[in-house]
Amino acid sequence: MQEQIQVTILCITYNHGPYIRNTLNHFVNQRVNFSYEILIHDDASTDGTAEIIREYAEKYPNMFVPILQTENQYSQAVPILARLYPKCRGKYVAICEGDDYWPDLDKLQKQFDFLESHPDYSGVAGVTEFFDDDGNTTRPPMPAVHYAGKDATEWAFLNAAGGNIASNTLMMRSSVVHNPSFVRANEESPRVGDILLMLKIFEDGKLYVMPDIFQFHRDQSRENASNYNSIFNWKQKFTHCVDVLNAITNNFEKPHDLSKWFEKNLLVMYIQACRAGEKQGFMEIYHQAPARYQVSLKWLWLKNLPGRVFAKIKWLTKG
């Protein structure tokens, strides 16, 4: 009889040819005492990524579950995660994108043991380190050092108070991603899913952040990089922010206050829209947000003015 799958690794790839072998090697070499599967979705890559996935699937047929698209789904706003989450067969689900990797070969075992012995926790995460294609560190680890080794909080996550957590370090109970309301939210917000996932974890239980480095994240600079910031302009990103608010408001069982999170994005998008002479376009998107999040832009500007002035003075006087 086939051993029950305890963990599903969910991996999404697109044009990750230069990195995917390293990522997959760190998947298959995890040191564990349980059975796990690798559910990997390639979104019609054009750089040989799919061929490499096929190679690994043939070598490890009992481990890989490849889904190889022939037509790009993301460009059509297909809710990829909403389609993939129900396919995860493990008791727990871990996430990693195809251009990042897990440097700790005991990652899955550590997180599995934690969740097995802590039934009141819905997820467990770790620390992310950032580097470029040349191996140089690009920014400080996340979450902040003082935050690792503790329970995470929704407030710190939404307010970026040292509590930012990368989804690629997570392991969560499959009940989180199988929840119908969560799947519907991902269908309504097909471009941005990380914040939905984090809030659902907080909604279902507690989240612990191990002090271990569980992810090396690439800040890509190559011309055909497929990261979010290189694909979308301010108008598209702002639409995605509003989609997140509506998806959570319409589908989540418990209330979540994303006021601070939205205000931070709101001010950035407003400035970019004004610079582009597209204030009217900004307002059209803005009025699609839930009414509770539609604050006075003049008040928001004045509220953030002291911080902006201080930052400008600090920049002018540095050195």
Phi, psi and omega per residue, in radians:
M1 nan 2.385 -3.081
Q2 -1.205 2.391 -3.140
E3 -1.140 2.435 -3.134
Q4 -1.157 2.365 3.125
I5 -1.307 2.168 -3.112
Q6 -1.657 -0.571 -3.077
V7 -2.355 2.378 2.962
T8 -1.874 2.166 2.960
I9 -1.565 2.108 3.139
L10 -1.830 2.058 -3.066
C11 -2.216 2.265 3.091
I12 -1.980 2.307 -3.099
T13 -2.274 2.623 2.948
Y14 -2.786 2.011 -3.123
N15 0.892 0.878 3.105
H16 -1.870 0.459 -3.087
G17 -0.863 -0.763 -3.113
P18 -1.188 -0.272 -2.983
Y19 -2.105 -0.337 -2.888
I20 -1.119 -0.585 3.117
R21 -1.078 -0.762 3.137
N22 -1.083 -0.745 3.123
T23 -1.071 -0.853 -3.088
L24 -1.172 -0.627 3.090
N25 -1.065 -0.671 3.122
H26 -1.286 -0.344 3.008
F27 -1.285 -0.957 -2.985
V28 -1.260 -0.338 -3.117
N29 -1.695 0.176 3.067
Q30 -1.047 2.387 -3.128
R31 -1.625 1.826 -3.048
V32 -2.391 2.831 3.058
N33 -1.993 0.465 -3.139
F34 -2.476 2.977 -3.141
S35 -1.599 2.417 3.087
Y36 -2.471 2.765 3.132
E37 -2.093 2.773 3.098
I38 -2.098 1.789 3.094
L39 -1.586 1.904 -2.998
I40 -2.144 2.241 -3.077
H41 -2.006 2.098 3.050
D42 -1.896 2.267 -2.996
D43 -1.678 1.004 3.099
A44 1.058 0.896 3.095
S45 -1.063 2.659 -3.137
T46 -2.000 0.165 -3.040
D47 -2.058 0.312 3.097
G48 1.634 0.031 -3.139
T49 -1.023 -0.792 -3.105
A50 -1.075 -0.664 -3.135
E51 -1.129 -0.670 3.110
I52 -1.171 -0.692 3.100
I53 -1.084 -0.753 3.102
R54 -1.037 -0.704 3.135
E55 -1.045 -0.794 -3.138
Y56 -1.229 -0.636 3.129
A57 -1.128 -0.607 3.091
E58 -1.251 -0.618 -3.126
K59 -1.324 -0.594 -3.120
Y60 -2.191 1.181 -3.024
P61 -1.137 -0.449 -3.138
N62 -1.517 -0.043 -3.071
M63 -1.943 -0.653 -3.026
F64 -1.661 2.421 2.986
V65 -2.157 1.556 -3.071
P66 -1.475 2.428 2.985
I67 -2.166 1.842 -3.001
L68 -1.958 1.903 -3.112
Q69 -1.374 2.589 3.050
T70 -1.767 -0.192 3.097
E71 -2.369 2.325 -3.056
N72 -1.087 2.201 -3.093
Q73 -1.575 -0.640 -3.064
Y74 -1.086 -0.670 -3.123
S75 -1.172 -0.322 3.129
Q76 -1.736 0.176 -3.130
A77 1.046 0.534 3.033
V78 -1.232 2.302 -3.131
P79 -1.315 1.435 -3.009
I80 -1.046 -0.837 -3.100
L81 -1.114 -0.655 3.115
A82 -1.081 -0.497 3.108
R83 -1.434 -0.498 -3.050
L84 -1.534 -0.660 -3.074
Y85 -0.923 -0.780 -3.141
P86 -1.142 -0.280 -3.125
K87 -1.492 -0.164 -3.127
C88 -1.261 2.074 -3.035
R89 -1.684 -0.188 -3.073
G90 -1.310 2.797 3.019
K91 -1.152 -0.558 3.104
Y92 -2.216 2.750 -3.133
V93 -2.231 2.301 3.060
A94 -2.115 2.543 -3.025
I95 -2.098 2.471 2.990
C96 -2.775 2.273 3.095
E97 -1.420 2.806 -2.962
G98 -1.251 -0.189 3.107
D99 -1.812 -0.020 3.056
D100 -1.880 3.074 3.039
Y101 -2.751 2.843 3.133
W102 -1.687 1.918 -3.116
P103 -1.276 -0.354 -3.090
D104 -1.646 1.954 -3.116
L105 -1.309 -0.082 3.055
D106 -1.821 0.182 -3.077
K107 -0.953 -0.953 -3.078
L108 -1.073 -0.724 -3.115
Q109 -1.142 -0.747 3.132
K110 -1.061 -0.784 -3.099
Q111 -1.269 -0.664 3.089
F112 -1.054 -0.837 -3.140
D113 -1.068 -0.681 -3.137
F114 -1.120 -0.845 -3.093
L115 -1.204 -0.571 3.090
E116 -1.113 -0.598 -3.074
S117 -1.732 -0.011 3.141
H118 -2.308 1.376 -3.066
P119 -1.147 -0.278 3.132
D120 -1.498 -0.006 3.097
Y121 -1.788 2.334 3.111
S122 -1.626 -0.260 3.140
G123 -2.815 2.854 3.076
V124 -2.490 2.388 -3.082
A125 -2.173 -2.998 3.128
G126 -2.653 -2.854 -3.053
V127 -1.715 2.515 3.076
T128 -1.942 2.367 2.965
E129 -1.959 2.532 -3.028
F130 -1.985 2.410 3.120
F131 -2.648 2.845 3.121
D132 -1.693 -3.053 -3.082
D133 -1.153 -0.303 3.120
D134 -1.652 0.040 3.117
G135 1.518 0.150 3.137
N136 -1.491 2.444 3.094
T137 -1.185 2.311 -3.055
T138 -1.858 -0.416 3.138
R139 -2.849 2.913 -3.092
P140 -1.126 2.764 3.107
P141 -1.059 2.760 3.116
M142 -2.329 2.334 -0.008
P143 -1.258 3.064 -3.136
A144 -1.011 2.624 -3.038
V145 -0.927 -0.731 -3.070
H146 -1.233 -0.186 -3.092
Y147 -1.638 -0.415 -3.125
A148 -1.237 2.609 -3.120
G149 1.416 0.335 -3.113
K150 -2.444 2.979 2.993
D151 -1.256 2.429 3.045
A152 -1.423 2.779 3.077
T153 -2.227 2.588 3.116
E154 -1.112 -0.663 -3.128
W155 -1.067 -0.833 -3.116
A156 -1.129 -0.666 3.130
F157 -1.116 -0.834 -3.088
L158 -1.253 -0.472 -3.114
N159 -1.731 0.088 3.132
A160 0.928 0.656 -3.105
A161 -1.559 0.975 -3.132
G162 1.397 -0.008 -3.030
G163 -1.870 0.251 3.102
N164 -1.074 2.415 -3.073
I165 -2.313 2.335 3.120
A166 -1.478 2.315 -3.129
S167 -1.100 -0.427 -3.127
N168 -1.269 -0.084 3.034
T169 -1.742 -0.081 -2.988
L170 -1.387 2.592 2.730
M171 -2.291 2.303 -3.093
M172 -2.345 2.853 3.057
R173 -1.205 2.477 -3.094
S174 -1.122 -0.373 3.108
S175 -1.064 -0.453 3.110
V176 -1.125 -0.897 -3.030
V177 -1.478 -0.240 3.099
H178 -1.569 -0.146 -3.131
N179 -1.075 2.182 -3.078
P180 -1.008 -0.662 -3.133
S181 -1.179 -0.591 3.101
F182 -1.205 -0.728 3.115
V183 -1.106 -0.729 3.110
R184 -1.092 -0.703 3.121
A185 -1.060 -0.681 3.106
N186 -1.212 -0.506 3.054
E187 -1.196 -0.624 -3.116
E188 -1.450 -0.327 3.092
S189 -2.229 1.258 -3.016
P190 -1.270 -0.318 -3.081
R191 -1.561 -0.574 -3.065
V192 -2.166 2.012 -3.105
G193 -2.109 -0.298 -3.059
D194 -1.047 -0.802 -3.079
I195 -1.192 -0.584 3.068
L196 -1.102 -0.766 -3.136
L197 -1.092 -0.816 -3.121
M198 -1.078 -0.783 -3.112
L199 -1.162 -0.608 3.101
K200 -1.174 -0.650 3.073
I201 -1.089 -0.809 3.108
F202 -1.099 -0.579 -3.124
E203 -1.212 -0.596 -3.060
D204 -1.554 -0.313 -3.104
G205 3.035 -2.650 -3.129
K206 -1.748 2.827 3.137
L207 -2.282 2.175 3.127
Y208 -1.851 2.479 3.108
V209 -1.937 1.897 3.086
M210 -1.225 2.609 3.131
P211 -1.350 -0.036 -3.099
D212 -1.303 2.569 3.055
I213 -1.424 1.917 -3.059
F214 -1.859 -0.162 -3.120
Q215 -2.540 2.381 2.877
F216 -1.851 2.008 -3.087
H217 -1.826 2.323 -3.137
R218 -1.585 2.144 2.937
D219 -1.573 1.670 -2.990
Q220 -1.348 2.501 3.084
S221 -2.128 -0.058 -3.103
R222 -1.179 2.708 -3.011
E223 -1.066 -0.664 -3.090
N224 -1.704 0.451 3.114
A225 -1.033 2.457 -3.048
S226 -1.841 0.400 -3.117
N227 -1.343 2.785 -3.008
Y228 -0.984 -0.835 -3.054
N229 -1.144 -0.430 -3.134
S230 -1.498 -0.237 -3.072
I231 -1.654 -0.707 -2.936
F232 -1.946 2.564 3.069
N233 -1.575 3.137 -3.041
W234 -1.066 -0.663 -3.082
K235 -1.148 -0.730 3.121
Q236 -1.180 -0.742 3.131
K237 -1.105 -0.690 3.135
F238 -1.147 -0.708 3.060
T239 -1.048 -0.691 3.122
H240 -1.144 -0.673 3.080
C241 -1.041 -0.784 3.135
V242 -1.151 -0.675 3.091
D243 -1.027 -0.719 3.121
V244 -1.055 -0.844 -3.125
L245 -1.035 -0.791 -3.123
N246 -1.193 -0.672 3.140
A247 -1.113 -0.731 3.129
I248 -1.221 -0.762 3.137
T249 -1.080 -0.666 -3.055
N250 -1.422 -0.421 -2.926
N251 -2.167 -0.495 -3.050
F252 -1.325 2.519 -3.066
E253 -1.286 -0.571 -3.078
K254 -1.938 2.660 3.131
P255 -1.280 2.492 3.075
H256 -2.331 2.291 -3.113
D257 -1.683 1.830 -3.139
L258 -1.789 0.407 -3.071
S259 -1.025 -0.868 -3.098
K260 -1.145 -0.734 3.119
W261 -1.056 -0.775 -3.108
F262 -1.238 -0.680 3.123
E263 -1.050 -0.712 3.131
K264 -1.064 -0.822 3.118
N265 -1.213 -0.610 -3.095
L266 -1.057 -0.816 -3.088
L267 -1.145 -0.731 3.129
V268 -1.089 -0.810 -3.117
M269 -1.168 -0.638 -3.141
Y270 -1.118 -0.768 3.116
I271 -1.086 -0.783 -3.132
Q272 -1.141 -0.653 3.124
A273 -1.162 -0.740 3.129
C274 -1.112 -0.723 3.121
R275 -1.105 -0.569 -3.129
A276 -1.543 0.022 -3.114
G277 1.162 0.555 -3.071
E278 -2.145 0.741 -3.114
K279 -1.079 -0.669 -3.137
Q280 -1.106 -0.726 3.093
G281 -1.088 -0.648 3.085
F282 -1.070 -0.819 -3.081
M283 -1.136 -0.599 3.126
E284 -1.109 -0.718 3.101
I285 -1.252 -0.742 -3.097
Y286 -0.982 -0.705 -3.090
H287 -1.337 -0.042 3.039
Q288 -1.546 -0.160 3.119
A289 -1.295 2.709 3.061
P290 -0.942 2.516 -3.032
A291 -0.984 -0.608 -3.082
R292 -1.117 -0.354 -3.112
Y293 -1.727 -0.017 -3.121
Q294 -1.552 1.588 -3.116
V295 -1.681 2.948 3.078
S296 -1.201 2.129 -3.141
L297 -1.153 -0.592 3.095
K298 -1.119 -0.755 3.106
W299 -1.106 -0.724 -3.133
L300 -1.107 -0.719 3.131
W301 -1.101 -0.813 3.138
L302 -1.133 -0.651 3.139
K303 -1.074 -0.656 -3.088
N304 -1.653 -0.078 -3.091
L305 -1.050 -0.809 -3.134
P306 -0.985 -0.751 -3.141
G307 -1.135 -0.654 -3.139
R308 -1.225 -0.682 3.104
V309 -1.128 -0.770 3.129
F310 -1.058 -0.759 3.141
A311 -1.109 -0.682 3.137
K312 -1.151 -0.760 3.115
I313 -1.092 -0.759 3.139
K314 -1.061 -0.714 3.139
W315 -1.175 -0.721 -3.112
L316 -1.184 -0.525 -3.033
T317 -1.794 0.068 -3.079
K318 -1.138 2.540 -3.127
G319 1.452 nan nan
